[in-house]
Structures are given as C-alpha cells and as structure tokens.
Amino acid sequence: MSPAPARLRVGVLGCGHMGQLHARRVQAMANLDLLAVVDPAGVPKDLPGAASLPELDAVVIATPADTHRSLAQPLLEAGVACLIEKPLATQVEDLDVLAQFERVSVNHLERFNPAVRALPAGLGPRYFASERLGSFQRRGSEVDVALDLMVHDLDLLGWLTGHQEPSLMRATGLPVMTSGVDMVEAWIEVGDCVAKLSASRVSPRPQRSLRLVSPQAYYSLDLRQGRGHTTSTQDLTQRELHLDQGDALSHMHRAFFAAVRGLEPFPVPAHEAAFAARWALAVSDAARARL
C-alpha cells in the first residue's frame, strides 16, 4: 500500500447528530481535507455536500448500525480506511465480515474518556460495575438498549479483561418505550472478574459511572464528567486521578488518523468492537428470554 499523502482526503457518510459532529471536527483538524458529507436527508449548508464520494483516504460512517456493513465493506475492500460509529453492526454475520478487515476503527469513545485514560496499564479488575442511564431518544431505539448504550461498557469490560469469553452471563430487562428491551441489568463473569452492568434509556437523569476493584486499588469514575478518584486497598489513601487534557472524540480522531497514515495501530480494531457487539446481542437475548 502506498504511503498516505501529507493531507488526508476525508468523507463522512451520515449527517445526523454524530455525523455532523465528526464532520465539523474533521474540518477543524490540520492536514485533513473534508471533501464530502453524504446523506440522503440533506447536508447543512456549512458542510461540503456531494452526490457521491470522490477518491478518499478515509471515511467516517455515522449512519444507522444496520447499514454499516453494506457501506463499509466496499470501501474497506478498496483500501479506504473507515471510522465506524458504534455498534459495529446489529447482526452476527455482519460482525463476522467486518471483523476481518484491518484498516478500520470503531468509535467506542469511552476508551478515550479522560477518566479511563487515567487508569494504569494492566489494571486487571476483579470487580467491574457500570451504570449508564439516559432519557429516551428515537436515535438508536431501533435496537435494544444493550446494543444502544450498554455496548460502551461491554467494550470497556472486554478491553480491560483481555477479550476473554465469559464463563457466565445473566440478564434481565423490560420494554418501556419500545417493543424491545429499554432497561437491562446484566451479570457477567469473565476470567478473574465479576461484572454488574446496568443500562436504561428511560431514566429522568443521565448518569455514566464506572467502579473498578483491582488487587491494588478501588477506582470510582464519573464518565459523564470525565473525572475520578482511586483508593488504595493497602492504606485507604484516596487521590484524584490525573487526567489528560482534551475530549474523547479529539483523542479518537487523532489516533485514527495517525493509524491511517501508518504511524500507529488502529485504536479500536473491528474484531474488538465485534466482541463487544456480540456480548450486547447475548445480553439482549438473555433479557428477552425472561420477558
């Protein structure tokens, strides 16, 4: 493969909330040319529109998840790098196909949350507890809440435990606003870690929190505010985590475009994102079985 040019030619597919956010961030980045934003519903006047994508070095795909494979596969086969919104796909067969490609990353932003970035390498959690609550939005409601919201925390759980297969998975959930599962609780045992995960898209107040226990320390993270503290299990001293500057999407973009240039590995490879999505589908199946 020939080296990437000094200025990357970038396109965006999809112009909903995340598509517009990606497009405007790309416009503001040095050494990137945003050449096209494509969406059948129309493109805001301050973003470059196009009827079809020109020859590009990278594409951001921010369309509904059930379209990700059909849009990404021909681009990846042509050697165009893709940054795909989460979840990677909604069907196992689509996950299996996309997981085979290397020039792709999935926008699992919580890995780039300042509080998560402050965690020590090789943490090896023995306990993982997450709560992800939000109000109902039509965007994303075509899938169960596990694939819509909990998939963020399932990605963190898989990432922190080395993507081992779980030895136990249980879940219960309820429909509220849709015919699917809008509230879900899951219990997962993987390796030496036990995990309790909660997700709801019908909560009156937003919350994104994560608690971790390792042999050395306890960590309490507020993912919504991007902050956290740790308590030593030896002497119970508590300290605030030292946080990097910058928001999660900026960190993700820098890592992705560095990978497009061949300077770094792709930050959230498709096979890892597929792992999280499969877990989310399994949680949904387990919850639906109890309805």
Summary of the structure (lengths in Angstrom):
residues: 291
radius of gyration: 19.2
end to end distance: 50.8
largest distance: 62.5
contacts: 993
relative contact order: 0.17
helix: 31%
strand: 27%
